[in-house]
């Protein structure tokens, strides 16, 4: 939430602290159970799921640097980001069927939109773990990068975005998200407003100057 409101932050990168991006829920903890009522458990999960909503909705470009396994909730976190850059070592899976769960952290909504209903059901029902290249083929990730250069490539992409026209990115992101549920006419009307709003920024004026002077914009 702080990053979403901080004007000094141009892009947000989410990655794993260890070998995995995020392996999902703690299965050993599931076996122990707890004292909470069902309603309390639902409230806790809803609060945790705010991470997915923030990554999807914040007015910054969010990048999932998928360095290893992205499973279950970890898959949901990765899919909630605007871009997914995967190491060749990355692996993806829903994992819910194996432990008798149904799906959380936005995986259902995101998978259906990225790969379609039929493929989403296959990934849920069978629970297969797929590699980075297959994930790229079906549209789950934007790019696959060799492991030895992975951190540098992610850094380069993040810096390129962070030094770009942030107001334009803000409206590009919002408009694409909006387009997943709105009709064509409504999106056209919204574009008329946001396109010209971007045209009032210093970034737009600098972009035009740079184009005419045949140099990179600052």
N, C-alpha and C positions, 0 to 999 in steps of 0.2 A: 504494500500500500504506500509506503514511503517512496519507493522507486517510481511508482506510477505518477506521483505528484512532484517529483524532483526535476526541475528544468535542466539540471546539470547532467542528467542521465539520458543518453541517446538510444541505448539499446540494452536489453537484459538477456544475459546468457545463463541458461540452467544446464548444469552438468553433474555427473556423479563424482562423489569424493573418493571413491575407491575403484574397484574393477568394474562394477556395475553402474549403469545410469541410475536405475532404481528397480529393485527386485520385487517391489510390491509389498503387500502386508506380511507381518510377522506370523508365520504359520504356527510356530511354537506357542505364541501368545494366544492364538485362536483356540488352541487345545485347552488352555487353562480356564477360559471363560471369564466372567466378571459378575459384579454385583449390580450393575446398572440395569434399569428397566429398558424395555425395547424403545420407549420414547426417548430416554436419555441417550441410548446408543445412536438413534437416528439423528438427534441434535448434534452429537459429537462428529458424526460422519459428515453431516451437512457443513459444519464449520471447517473441517479439513478440506472438503471439496472446494472451498472458496479459492484455494490455490489454483485450480484449473480455470475457474472463472476469471480470476485476475490475470493470468497469463494470456487468456483468450481475449479479454476485453480491455485491458489497460491501454492507454494511449501511447504506448511505446512498442517498438518492434521487439518481440520475444523470440529467442533462438534456443532450441533444444540441441545441445551438443551431446549426442548419444554415443557415449564412449564404450558402453558394454550392454548388458541385458537391460531392456526396458519391458517389464512384465507387470500385468495387472494394473494397479494404480499408477505404476511408473509409466506404462504405456499411455494412460490417460493424461498424465502430466506432459509427456513428450508431444502428444497429439494436440494439446491445448496451446502449444506455442505456434507462432506464425511460420517459422521455418524449422526444419529438422535436418541437421547435418550429422550424418552417421559415420562413425569409424567403421572400417571393414570388419572390426571385431564385434560390432553391435548385433544384438539379437532381440527379437520382438515376439511377444505372445500375450494372449489374454489371461491364461492361467486359472481363470475362475472355475471352470468345470472340474478341474482336478480336486478342488477343495469344496465343491458344492455351493459356490457363491454365484451371484447373478451379474455383477459388473458395476463399477463405481468410478468416480473421478472423471466422468464424462466420456468414458470409453465407448459406450453405446452410441451416443450422438455423433462423436467424432469418427468412429470407424465407418458408420453408415454413410457419412458424407464423403469420406475419402475413398472408400473402395466399393460402395454400393451395398444394398441390403443382403444380397446372396452371399457375397464374399465375407461380409461382417458376420453373418450367421455361421459360416464355415469356420472362421477363426475363433468364434465363441464356442461352438459345439465340440470341435475336434481338439482345440487347445494346442495346435501345433506351434512349435517355436520356429520362426523363420529368420533367415540371415539378412544381412544388410542389402545385398543385391536383390533378393526377392522383395524385400520391403520397398526398395526403389522401383522395382518393376510394377508393383501394384499401386504405387502412389502414396505410400506412407511416409517416405522421406524425400527431401529435395535433392540431396547429393550424398554420395558415398566417397569417403576419403581414406587413403592409406593411413594406417595407424601411426606411422612414424612422423607424418606431417600434419596429423589431425589437429593438434592444439593450435598450430600456427595458422592453418586455414580458417578455423573458427574465429580466431582473433582478427584476422584480416577482414573477414566478412562483417564481423561486429563493428570494427572500426570504420569500415566503409559506410555502413548504415548510420552509425552514430555521428559521422561528419556530414551527413546528407541533410536534405530538407525535412526536418522533423515534423513540421506542421502538415506537410503533404503526406508523409508516411502515416501520421495520425488519422487523416481522413481516408487514405487508401485502405488502411486496415479496417476502419469502421465501416466503410462502404462495402468491402468484400464480405465482411461478417453479416452485414445487413442483407446483402444479396442472396444469402443462403435461405432466407425465409420470405423475402419481399418479392413482389411482382415487378416486371420490367418497367412499367410506367412509373411506379413509385421510385425505383432506383434512378431512372432518368431524371426525375424531378429533384431528387437528392443530389445527384451529380451537378446539376445546374447551380446549386447553392454552394456545395463544397469546393467545386472546381474554381469558382470565382472568389471564394473566401481565400483559397491558397494563393490566388493571383494578387491579393492585397499584401502579401508578406514580403519581407526583405529578401527571403530566400528566392522567391520568384524573380524579383528584380535583378538579383545577382546572377541567377541562372541565365536570364536573357542576355545580360551584359557579357557573361562568359562565353555564351554561344556565339555572339556576334564578334567577340575578340578572339575566338578560336583558342580558348584556354579552359582549364578545369575550373569549375565554380568553387568558391570558398564560402 
